[in-house]
Amino acid sequence: MPLRSSFRIFAFMECSIEKALATALENLVRLVEIPSCSRQEDGTAEYLLSHFSERGIAAQRVKNNVWALNRHFDPGLSTLLLCSHHDTVRPAAGYTRDPYRASLEQGRLYGLGSNDAGAPLVGLIEAFARFYPREGLRYNLALAAVAEEECSGADGVSALWEHLPPIDCAIVGEPTGMRMAVAEKSLIVVDCTAQGRSGHAAREEGDNAIYKAMQDIEAIRRYEFPRVSPTLGKVKMTVTMVQAGTQHNVIPDKCTFTVDIRTTDAYTNREIMDTLQGLIGAQAQARSLRRRAWAIASDHPLVEAGRALGLDSFGSPTMSDAALLPCPCLKIGPGLSERSHTADEYVEVAELEQGIRVYGQLLERLLVG
């Protein structure tokens, strides 16, 4: 079906969901066709600002993050943030079509970022626009279309946070098949250095750093963190890289290895790092401790609203900007996580329609009752 023809058909539909879907599809096409790899999102940020202006929504920009508040914002109310990202990864190898050309084929919209996280973002925009002019809401509503999510950049949601009003909770838009992610694992990458003393391999001299590293690696392999998250399970440590030695006849005085740690909400990042350092003799240096594992309380209003709609919940193995938000979060959105970062990425139009519908129902329960 020709893309523009399909949009003309959508534009004449009377149902509000169908009108929202038409607008969301138009936005999604534009976002796909404006390259926006992480740290290069200027074009999509400018487009989003223009789109909000055309709809009479007062929006602001901080770096490449675009945000807005509902028209009748009341400082005396709690504030719910709707947050998703408009940056993408670079196109994967194996694309059989132009990643920056949106095409609608047999109910699927193809293009880089269509699934992750274009569909959740445009769905949240439609939900926000629906409630933007409403008076008498029980919560304030904020919307953030953020940059640098895919690279965990400092100029993404973290840079925006100080410009927002106090945020009490957030819905984070990511492709989850409209299931509620009520917890999320995070990642710590740790570079370790075992220090020895060089010597000639033919003599009884030197202190082999490889052997020291082997002892540490075995300790890591055997260790199990005692606290287990009810939603995310165990913390998992895996040694994934080892480097040592310069030539066959020299005892190496240094051996470096890398540990991939999949964290849960049962421990803080600092607790995990302290445990690792106490377990091994090598020096351990985390590349970053910014992102945290998280879980939202089962009786939080966001979760209860989703449960009332019959939505399933799960603990997510993949990271999102929720790991950087210091407030309770619910991660949910149209599309499927397994399509993210793949060649010929796509989202089903029916998935986007479901997302718009469910986002609207969630907000209706939360904001209106």
C-alpha positions in Angstrom: 0.0 0.0 0.0 1.5 3.4 -0.9 2.4 5.2 2.3 0.8 8.6 1.5 -2.4 7.0 0.3 -2.7 5.0 3.5 -2.4 8.2 5.6 -5.1 9.9 3.5 -7.4 7.0 4.3 -6.6 7.2 8.0 -7.1 11.0 8.0 -10.8 10.6 7.1 -11.6 8.1 9.8 -13.9 9.4 12.5 -12.9 7.4 15.5 -10.5 9.3 17.9 -8.2 6.3 18.2 -8.0 6.1 14.4 -7.2 9.8 14.1 -4.6 9.4 16.8 -3.2 6.4 14.9 -3.0 8.4 11.7 -1.1 11.2 13.4 1.2 8.8 15.2 2.0 7.0 11.9 2.8 10.4 10.2 5.1 11.2 13.1 6.7 7.8 13.1 7.5 8.1 9.3 9.1 11.5 9.8 11.2 10.2 12.8 12.4 7.2 10.9 13.4 9.3 7.9 15.4 11.8 9.9 18.7 10.2 10.9 19.1 10.3 14.7 21.8 8.1 15.9 22.8 8.7 19.5 24.5 12.2 19.9 23.2 13.1 16.4 19.5 13.8 17.2 19.4 17.5 16.3 17.0 16.8 13.3 14.5 14.8 15.2 14.6 17.2 18.2 13.8 20.1 15.8 11.0 18.1 14.1 9.4 17.3 17.5 9.5 20.9 18.6 7.8 21.9 15.3 5.2 19.2 15.7 4.3 20.3 19.2 4.0 23.9 18.1 1.7 23.0 15.3 -0.6 21.3 17.8 -0.6 24.2 20.2 1.5 22.4 22.8 4.1 24.6 24.5 7.3 22.6 24.4 10.9 23.3 25.3 14.3 21.9 24.3 17.3 21.1 26.5 20.2 20.0 24.2 18.4 17.4 22.1 15.8 16.6 24.7 12.3 18.0 24.1 9.7 18.3 26.9 6.4 19.7 27.8 3.9 20.1 30.7 0.1 19.9 30.5 -1.6 23.2 30.0 -3.2 23.4 33.5 -0.1 22.3 35.4 -0.8 22.6 39.2 2.3 22.8 41.4 0.2 21.3 44.3 -0.3 18.0 42.5 2.0 15.0 41.9 3.5 14.8 38.4 3.6 11.8 36.1 6.3 11.8 33.5 5.8 10.1 30.1 9.3 9.4 28.7 10.7 7.8 25.6 13.7 8.3 23.3 14.1 9.5 19.7 17.7 8.4 19.2 18.6 5.2 17.5 21.5 2.8 17.2 23.4 2.7 13.9 21.9 0.5 11.3 22.7 -3.2 11.8 24.5 -5.1 9.1 22.2 -7.1 7.0 19.6 -4.5 6.1 17.8 -5.4 2.8 16.1 -2.0 2.6 17.1 1.6 3.2 17.0 2.0 7.1 16.0 5.7 6.7 13.1 5.2 4.3 9.9 4.3 6.0 7.7 1.8 4.2 4.3 0.4 5.0 3.9 -3.1 3.8 1.2 -5.6 4.8 0.5 -3.8 8.1 4.1 -3.3 9.1 6.0 -0.1 9.2 9.7 -0.7 8.4 12.6 1.6 9.2 15.4 2.2 11.7 13.9 3.1 15.1 10.3 2.2 14.2 10.1 -0.3 16.9 12.8 1.0 19.3 11.6 3.4 20.4 9.7 5.3 17.7 6.3 3.5 18.2 6.3 3.9 22.0 7.3 7.6 21.6 4.6 8.5 19.2 2.1 6.5 21.2 3.0 8.5 24.3 2.8 11.8 22.4 -0.8 11.0 21.4 -1.6 10.1 25.0 -0.1 13.3 26.2 -1.9 15.4 23.6 -5.2 13.8 24.6 -4.9 15.0 28.1 -2.8 18.1 27.5 -5.8 20.6 27.6 -7.9 18.9 30.2 -8.7 20.5 33.5 -9.2 18.9 36.9 -6.7 16.0 36.5 -5.5 14.2 39.5 -1.9 14.3 38.4 0.1 16.8 36.4 1.4 15.3 33.2 4.9 15.8 31.7 6.3 14.5 28.5 9.9 14.0 27.6 11.3 12.9 24.2 14.9 12.3 25.1 18.2 11.8 23.4 21.2 9.5 24.0 19.3 6.6 25.5 21.0 4.0 23.3 24.5 5.2 24.3 23.7 6.0 28.0 24.9 9.5 27.2 25.2 12.3 29.8 23.3 14.6 27.6 20.1 12.5 27.6 17.5 12.3 30.3 20.1 13.0 33.0 20.8 16.4 31.5 17.0 17.1 31.2 16.1 16.0 34.8 17.2 19.2 36.5 14.9 21.3 34.2 11.8 19.3 35.0 9.5 19.9 37.9 9.6 17.4 40.7 8.6 14.0 39.2 6.8 11.5 41.3 6.6 8.5 38.9 7.1 7.8 35.2 5.9 5.7 32.4 8.9 4.8 30.2 8.1 3.9 26.6 10.0 0.9 25.3 8.8 -2.0 23.1 7.4 -4.6 25.6 4.4 -5.9 23.7 2.3 -3.7 26.0 3.3 -5.9 28.9 4.2 -4.1 32.1 7.9 -4.3 33.0 7.8 -3.8 36.7 11.5 -4.3 37.2 14.6 -4.1 35.1 18.1 -5.6 35.3 21.1 -3.3 34.8 24.7 -3.8 33.9 28.1 -3.0 35.4 31.2 -3.6 33.3 34.3 -4.0 35.4 37.9 -3.9 34.3 40.2 -5.9 36.6 44.0 -5.9 36.7 46.0 -8.7 38.4 49.5 -7.5 39.1 52.5 -9.8 39.2 56.3 -9.6 38.5 58.0 -10.4 35.2 60.8 -12.9 34.9 62.3 -15.5 32.5 60.0 -18.5 31.9 62.9 -20.9 32.1 63.9 -20.0 35.6 62.1 -20.0 39.0 61.6 -16.3 39.0 58.8 -13.8 38.6 55.2 -13.8 39.8 52.8 -14.9 37.1 49.9 -12.5 36.8 47.9 -15.0 34.8 47.9 -17.5 37.7 46.7 -14.7 40.0 44.0 -13.8 37.6 43.0 -17.5 37.2 42.4 -17.6 41.0 40.2 -14.5 40.9 38.3 -15.7 37.9 37.6 -19.0 39.6 36.4 -17.1 42.7 34.0 -15.1 40.5 32.7 -18.2 38.8 31.9 -19.9 42.1 30.4 -16.9 43.9 26.6 -16.5 44.3 25.1 -13.4 45.8 22.8 -14.5 48.6 20.0 -12.0 48.1 17.7 -12.9 45.2 15.2 -10.4 43.7 11.6 -11.7 43.5 11.2 -10.3 40.0 14.7 -10.3 38.5 16.3 -13.4 40.2 20.0 -13.6 40.9 22.9 -11.2 40.3 25.0 -12.8 37.6 28.8 -12.2 37.2 30.6 -13.5 34.0 34.2 -13.0 33.0 34.1 -12.3 29.3 37.6 -11.0 28.3 41.2 -11.8 29.4 44.4 -10.3 28.1 48.0 -11.0 29.2 51.6 -11.6 28.0 54.0 -10.2 25.5 56.0 -13.2 24.4 56.2 -16.9 25.1 59.3 -16.9 27.4 58.4 -13.9 29.6 56.4 -14.4 32.8 53.7 -11.7 32.5 53.6 -9.1 35.2 50.0 -8.0 34.4 46.8 -9.8 33.4 43.6 -7.8 32.8 40.1 -9.3 32.6 36.6 -7.9 32.2 33.6 -8.9 34.2 30.0 -8.5 32.9 27.7 -8.1 35.9 23.9 -8.2 35.4 22.5 -6.5 38.5 19.1 -6.7 40.2 17.2 -4.5 42.7 18.4 -6.7 45.6 21.7 -4.8 45.7 23.0 -1.3 45.0 25.7 -0.9 42.5 28.1 0.1 45.3 27.3 -3.1 47.3 28.1 -5.2 44.3 31.4 -3.5 43.6 32.4 -3.8 47.3 31.6 -7.5 47.2 33.6 -8.1 44.0 36.6 -6.2 45.3 36.5 -8.2 48.5 36.4 -11.4 46.5 39.4 -10.9 44.3 43.0 -9.8 44.7 43.0 -7.8 41.4 42.1 -4.1 41.3 38.6 -3.7 40.0 37.4 -0.5 38.2 33.8 -0.1 37.1 33.3 1.7 33.8 30.1 3.3 35.1 27.8 3.0 38.1 25.1 5.5 36.7 22.5 2.9 35.7 20.7 1.0 38.4 18.5 -2.0 38.5 15.0 -1.1 39.7 11.6 -2.5 40.7 8.3 -0.7 41.3 6.1 -1.7 44.2 3.3 -4.1 43.3 0.7 -1.7 44.9 1.9 1.4 43.1 -1.0 3.2 41.4 0.8 2.7 38.0 0.9 -1.0 38.5 -2.6 -1.2 39.9 -4.0 0.7 36.9 -2.3 -1.7 34.5 -3.5 -4.7 36.5 -7.1 -3.4 36.4 -6.8 -3.4 32.5 -5.7 -7.0 32.6 -2.0 -6.3 31.6 0.6 -8.9 32.3 3.8 -8.0 34.2 7.4 -9.2 34.0 10.9 -8.4 35.0 12.9 -7.0 32.0 16.4 -8.2 31.1 17.1 -5.1 29.0 18.0 -1.6 30.1 16.2 1.6 29.5 16.2 5.2 30.7 14.2 4.0 33.7 17.6 3.0 35.1 18.5 6.7 35.3 15.2 8.0 36.7 15.2 8.5 40.5 11.5 7.7 40.8 9.1 4.7 40.5 8.8 3.6 36.9 6.6 1.4 34.8 8.2 0.4 31.4 5.6 -0.4 28.7 5.1 0.2 25.0 4.1 -1.2 21.6 6.5 -3.4 19.6 8.7 -6.2 20.7 12.1 -6.0 22.4 13.6 -8.8 20.3 13.2 -6.6 17.1 15.3 -3.8 18.6 18.7 -3.2 16.9 18.0 -5.8 14.2 18.2 -5.4 10.4 14.9 -4.5 8.7 13.4 -3.3 12.0 9.6 -2.9 11.9 6.6 -2.4 14.1 3.1 -3.7 13.4 0.5 -1.0 12.8 -1.9 -3.0 15.0 0.7 -2.9 17.8 0.9 0.9 17.5 -2.9 1.1 17.6 -3.0 -1.1 20.7 -0.3 1.0 22.3 -2.3 4.2 21.8 -5.4 2.6 23.2 -3.7 1.2 26.3 -1.7 4.3 27.0 -5.0 6.2 26.9 -6.8 3.8 29.2 -3.9 3.9 31.7 -3.9 7.6 31.8 -7.7 7.8 32.1 -7.6 5.6 35.2 -4.7 7.5 36.7 -5.6 11.1 35.8 -9.4 11.0 35.8 -10.4 7.8 37.8 
